Amino acid sequence: MDETRVALDRLILERKCTYSGISRLLGRNVSYIQQFMRKGSPRHLDERDRAILSRFFGVDEAVLGGPARRSGPVIDLVQVPIFDVEASAGYGALAEMEAKSAQFGFDANWLRKLTASKSPSLSIIGVRGDSMEPTLSDGDDVLVDLGDNQTRLRDGIYVLRMDDTLAVKRVAIEPQGRKVSVISDNPAYPTWNGLDRRTVNIVGRVLWFGRRLQ
């Protein structure tokens, strides 16, 4: 195994990631990194993949077989885990929490503009279904603040637990503040009004979403 593969293997092990998780981070098929590591295919990481991995692991591209980057300010990245779990934005897909598949690095200063919560309270999960169209689409990834939940409930988009299902919905506080509405942005799906806010099981508030361009 050459130096690049040894270095990448060490970085993946240190971050407790998986080959398949890193492959998904790159937008590749799940066996891409395993083939690179074990079978030598491709022979070298391409420029785009090196750039993504360099930012994700916080290392110079030279460690991954690329040219050394020019010296400059060090960017403080907060690593947020990506979990193999999906929240239904449709009709009730079961979602079971699995081990984290990867991590994504956010600039610390940028992240502080979104939330005061620390990284242990943050996670990234996927969205399944179209009930939150056009705001959120099937396949989007959402950044969820698990520390921003029932006690701080206000208007916004939240991940809710409904029986054994996670759901992404808009929550609106009704007049006088005792009741809430749980809303599907897509009018083809149901909305629930007049719910006692204490009965709505809030997992966390959605802060940000990412979407792959088609």
VODRENSE-580452 format. One line per field, with one value per atom (N, C-alpha, C): x, y, z; residue number from 0. Coordinates in steps of 0.2 Angstrom, whole numbers. Layout:
N
u <- X|...
v <- Y|...
w <- Z|...
k <- NUM|...
! end
This chain:
214
u <- 4|0|4|3|8|6|10|10|3|0|-7|-12|-12|-17|-16|-10|-8|-11|-10|-12|-19|-23|-30|-33|-30|-33|-32|-27|-26|-31|-32|-37|-44|-46|-52|-53|-48|-48|-48|-44|-44|-51|-54|-61|-67|-65|-70|-75|-73|-77|-77|-81|-80|-79|-76|-75|-81|-87|-93|-95|-94|-96|-92|-86|-82|-83|-85|-87|-93|-98|-104|-103|-98|-96|-94|-90|-88|-93|-99|-104|-102|-99|-97|-101|-100|-103|-100|-104|-101|-95|-93|-87|-81|-82|-77|-70|-70|-64|-61|-66|-63|-59|-61|-58|-51|-52|-45|-40|-42|-38|-35|-40|-38|-36|-39|-37|-33|-32|-28|-31|-38|-42|-47|-46|-41|-34|-29|-22|-21|-24|-24|-30|-31|-37|-37|-43|-43|-44|-43|-42|-48|-54|-60|-60|-59|-59|-54|-48|-43|-45|-48|-50|-55|-60|-65|-62|-58|-55|-50|-47|-42|-46|-52|-56|-59|-61|-65|-60|-54|-50|-45|-45|-41|-34|-32|-25|-23|-16|-14|-15|-17|-18|-12|-6|0|0|-4|-5|-8|-13|-17|-15|-9|-6|-6|-8|-9|-3|-3|2|1|6|6|2|-3|-6|-2|-3|0|-1|3|2|-3|-7|-12|-15|-21|-24|-27|-26|-29|-36|-40|-48|-50|-53|-56|-62|-62|-68|-71|-78|-81|-84|-82|-84|-91|-96|-103|-104|-106|-108|-113|-113|-118|-121|-127|-130|-134|-133|-137|-144|-148|-155|-158|-164|-168|-175|-176|-183|-188|-194|-199|-202|-202|-206|-211|-214|-220|-224|-226|-230|-227|-223|-221|-216|-210|-205|-202|-201|-198|-190|-188|-181|-178|-173|-169|-162|-160|-153|-148|-143|-137|-131|-125|-119|-118|-114|-113|-108|-110|-107|-101|-101|-96|-96|-92|-93|-92|-95|-94|-91|-86|-83|-86|-89|-91|-86|-86|-81|-85|-80|-83|-86|-84|-87|-93|-94|-100|-105|-103|-108|-111|-107|-109|-114|-115|-120|-127|-127|-133|-135|-130|-132|-126|-128|-123|-122|-126|-125|-118|-115|-108|-109|-104|-104|-108|-107|-111|-118|-121|-128|-131|-126|-127|-127|-131|-130|-133|-131|-134|-138|-144|-148|-151|-153|-156|-164|-167|-174|-177|-182|-185|-193|-195|-201|-202|-208|-209|-214|-216|-221|-219|-212|-210|-208|-210|-208|-212|-210|-203|-197|-199|-193|-188|-190|-185|-188|-183|-184|-181|-184|-182|-174|-170|-163|-159|-162|-159|-155|-150|-147|-149|-150|-152|-148|-145|-142|-147|-146|-151|-148|-151|-148|-153|-150|-153|-154|-151|-151|-157|-159|-165|-171|-174|-180|-186|-189|-196|-196|-191|-190|-190|-187|-186|-191|-196|-200|-203|-202|-205|-206|-208|-210|-203|-204|-198|-199|-194|-194|-190|-194|-191|-191|-187|-187|-191|-197|-201|-201|-202|-203|-211|-213|-220|-220|-222|-221|-214|-213|-206|-204|-207|-205|-202|-197|-194|-197|-200|-203|-200|-199|-198|-204|-206|-212|-210|-215|-215|-219|-217|-221|-222|-229|-231|-235|-233|-236|-242|-248|-254|-255|-260|-261|-262|-259|-259|-254|-251|-245|-246|-252|-254|-254|-256|-257|-252|-251|-246|-249|-247|-249|-243|-244|-238|-240|-236|-238|-233|-236|-233|-233|-227|-227|-230|-230|-233|-241|-245|-252|-256|-252|-255|-255|-251|-251|-254|-256|-260|-256|-260|-257|-262|-259|-262|-262|-268|-269|-272|-271|-273|-270|-264|-261|-258|-259|-255|-248|-244|-237|-233|-236|-232|-233|-237|-238|-234|-231|-227|-220|-217|-211|-205|-202|-197|-190|-187|-180|-175|-176|-172|-174|-171|-173|-168|-171|-167|-164|-158|-154|-152|-151|-148|-149|-149|-150|-145|-143|-138|-142|-141|-144|-139|-139|-135|-139|-135|-138|-139|-145|-146|-143
v <- -6|0|6|11|17|22|27|32|35|37|40|36|29|25|23|23|22|28|34|40|41|39|39|34|28|23|25|29|31|36|41|46|44|39|36|32|29|25|30|35|40|44|45|48|43|37|32|32|33|33|26|25|19|21|16|17|19|15|17|24|26|33|38|37|42|42|36|36|40|40|44|51|53|60|62|58|60|60|57|57|51|46|40|34|29|22|20|16|14|10|7|3|7|13|17|17|19|20|13|8|1|-1|0|-2|2|9|13|10|8|6|-1|-6|-13|-15|-12|-14|-9|-4|1|5|5|8|13|19|22|22|23|23|29|35|41|44|48|52|58|59|65|71|77|83|85|84|85|81|75|70|72|74|76|82|87|93|92|88|87|83|78|74|79|83|88|92|95|99|95|89|85|83|81|78|84|90|95|94|91|90|93|94|96|91|93|89|84|87|83|76|76|70|65|67|63|62|64|63|69|74|80|85|91|96|99|101|105|112|113|120|125|131|137|138|141|143|148|148|153|152|155|154|147|145|138|139|135|135|131|133|129|126|119|115|112|112|108|102|96|90|88|87|85|79|74|67|67|62|61|54|53|47|44|37|33|32|38|38|43|42|47|49|55|57|58|55|55|62|64|70|67|62|59|55|49|45|40|41|37|31|33|28|27|21|20|22|25|27|25|21|18|21|24|27|21|22|18|21|18|21|27|32|37|34|37|34|39|45|50|56|61|67|73|78|84|90|93|99|106|109|116|121|127|132|134|135|136|143|148|155|155|151|151|147|142|138|142|146|150|155|157|161|158|151|147|145|143|141|142|142|142|135|130|123|121|116|113|107|105|99|93|91|85|85|92|92|93|92|93|86|85|79|81|77|78|71|72|66|67|62|63|64|67|68|63|60|55|58|58|60|67|69|76|80|78|82|89|91|97|101|99|102|109|115|115|117|117|119|114|108|102|97|93|88|82|76|70|69|67|66|72|77|82|80|83|82|88|87|93|92|98|99|100|96|96|98|103|105|101|96|92|95|101|104|110|111|116|112|110|106|109|104|106|112|113|119|126|126|132|132|129|128|135|136|142|140|145|144|141|136|134|127|124|117|113|107|103|95|91|84|82|78|76|68|66|58|57|53|51|43|41|33|31|27|24|28|33|37|44|46|52|56|62|66|73|76|83|87|92|96|103|107|114|115|118|119|127|128|135|136|141|142|145|143|146|152|156|162|159|163|162|157|154|150|143|141|134|128|130|125|126|121|122|118|120|117|113|107|103|103|106|108|105|102|100|105|108|113|111|105|103|102|106|106|99|95|88|83|86|82|85|81|84|88|93|97|96|96|95|101|104|110|108|113|113|107|106|101|104|100|103|102|108|108|103|101|96|89|88|81|80|86|85|84|78|75|78|84|87|84|82|79|85|89|95|99|105|110|110|110|110|117|117|124|125|120|121|115|115|109|110|104|103|99|100|97|96|90|88|91|95|98|92|92|87|89
w <- 0|0|0|-5|-5|0|1|6|6|0|0|3|1|4|11|14|21|25|22|26|26|20|20|25|25|29|37|38|45|47|42|44|45|40|41|48|50|56|62|62|67|68|63|63|64|64|65|60|54|48|45|39|35|28|25|17|14|15|12|13|20|22|18|17|14|6|4|-3|-5|0|0|0|5|5|-1|-5|-12|-17|-16|-21|-25|-23|-27|-25|-29|-26|-20|-16|-9|-9|-15|-15|-17|-19|-22|-18|-12|-8|-6|-5|-4|-10|-16|-22|-23|-21|-21|-17|-11|-5|-7|-9|-9|-16|-21|-28|-32|-29|-33|-39|-38|-44|-41|-43|-48|-45|-49|-46|-42|-43|-40|-38|-33|-32|-36|-39|-44|-40|-43|-40|-35|-38|-34|-28|-28|-22|-17|-19|-15|-11|-15|-12|-6|-8|-3|3|2|8|12|9|12|17|15|19|24|23|28|33|32|37|39|36|39|38|32|30|24|22|16|11|5|-1|-2|-1|-2|2|8|11|7|3|-1|-8|-9|-16|-21|-18|-22|-21|-24|-23|-16|-13|-6|-8|-3|-4|-1|-4|-2|6|9|16|17|22|23|30|31|38|39|45|46|48|44|45|51|56|61|59|58|56|62|62|67|64|66|63|66|61|63|60|64|61|57|51|47|49|50|52|47|47|42|44|44|46|42|40|36|40|39|42|36|37|32|31|25|23|18|20|16|21|19|23|26|32|37|35|33|32|39|41|48|47|53|53|59|58|64|64|70|70|70|65|65|66|66|67|62|64|60|54|48|42|40|42|40|44|43|46|41|43|38|42|39|43|41|46|45|48|45|47|54|59|66|66|63|63|59|54|50|54|58|61|67|70|76|74|68|65|65|65|65|72|76|83|88|94|99|102|99|102|100|104|102|98|95|90|93|99|101|101|100|99|92|87|80|76|71|67|60|55|49|47|45|42|36|32|26|26|21|21|15|17|12|11|5|3|1|-1|-4|-1|6|9|11|11|13|6|0|-6|-5|-8|-11|-7|0|5|5|6|6|1|-2|-7|-4|-7|-6|-8|-3|-4|-1|1|4|11|13|19|24|30|35|41|43|49|55|60|65|72|75|82|87|90|95|101|102|109|108|102|101|100|106|105|109|113|116|120|124|129|125|119|115|109|109|103|101|94|91|84|80|73|69|65|62|59|56|53|58|60|65|63|66|66|72|70|75|76|82|82|83|78|78|78|84|86|84|79|78|71|70|64|65|62|62|56|57|52|52|46|45|44|48|47|50|47|50|56|61|67|68|69|70|76|80|87|85|88|87|92|91|95|103|107|114|116|111|113|116|117|120|115|109|104|98|94|89|83|77|70|68|65|62|55|51|44|39|33|28|22|20|15|9|7|1|2|-1|1|-1|-4|-6|1|6|12|18|23|28|33|36|41|48|53|60|64|65|69|76|81|87|92|91|95|101|107|113|112|113|111|116|121|126|123|118|115|109|106|100|102|100|102|97|100|96|97|91|91|91|86|85|80|80|75|68|63|56|55|55|54|47|43|36|32|26|21|16|13|7|2|-4|-10|-15|-18|-24|-30|-34|-40|-45|-49|-54|-61
k <- 0|0|0|1|1|1|2|2|2|3|3|3|4|4|4|5|5|5|6|6|6|7|7|7|8|8|8|9|9|9|10|10|10|11|11|11|12|12|12|13|13|13|14|14|14|15|15|15|16|16|16|17|17|17|18|18|18|19|19|19|20|20|20|21|21|21|22|22|22|23|23|23|24|24|24|25|25|25|26|26|26|27|27|27|28|28|28|29|29|29|30|30|30|31|31|31|32|32|32|33|33|33|34|34|34|35|35|35|36|36|36|37|37|37|38|38|38|39|39|39|40|40|40|41|41|41|42|42|42|43|43|43|44|44|44|45|45|45|46|46|46|47|47|47|48|48|48|49|49|49|50|50|50|51|51|51|52|52|52|53|53|53|54|54|54|55|55|55|56|56|56|57|57|57|58|58|58|59|59|59|60|60|60|61|61|61|62|62|62|63|63|63|64|64|64|65|65|65|66|66|66|67|67|67|68|68|68|69|69|69|70|70|70|71|71|71|72|72|72|73|73|73|74|74|74|75|75|75|76|76|76|77|77|77|78|78|78|79|79|79|80|80|80|81|81|81|82|82|82|83|83|83|84|84|84|85|85|85|86|86|86|87|87|87|88|88|88|89|89|89|90|90|90|91|91|91|92|92|92|93|93|93|94|94|94|95|95|95|96|96|96|97|97|97|98|98|98|99|99|99|100|100|100|101|101|101|102|102|102|103|103|103|104|104|104|105|105|105|106|106|106|107|107|107|108|108|108|109|109|109|110|110|110|111|111|111|112|112|112|113|113|113|114|114|114|115|115|115|116|116|116|117|117|117|118|118|118|119|119|119|120|120|120|121|121|121|122|122|122|123|123|123|124|124|124|125|125|125|126|126|126|127|127|127|128|128|128|129|129|129|130|130|130|131|131|131|132|132|132|133|133|133|134|134|134|135|135|135|136|136|136|137|137|137|138|138|138|139|139|139|140|140|140|141|141|141|142|142|142|143|143|143|144|144|144|145|145|145|146|146|146|147|147|147|148|148|148|149|149|149|150|150|150|151|151|151|152|152|152|153|153|153|154|154|154|155|155|155|156|156|156|157|157|157|158|158|158|159|159|159|160|160|160|161|161|161|162|162|162|163|163|163|164|164|164|165|165|165|166|166|166|167|167|167|168|168|168|169|169|169|170|170|170|171|171|171|172|172|172|173|173|173|174|174|174|175|175|175|176|176|176|177|177|177|178|178|178|179|179|179|180|180|180|181|181|181|182|182|182|183|183|183|184|184|184|185|185|185|186|186|186|187|187|187|188|188|188|189|189|189|190|190|190|191|191|191|192|192|192|193|193|193|194|194|194|195|195|195|196|196|196|197|197|197|198|198|198|199|199|199|200|200|200|201|201|201|202|202|202|203|203|203|204|204|204|205|205|205|206|206|206|207|207|207|208|208|208|209|209|209|210|210|210|211|211|211|212|212|212|213|213|213
! end
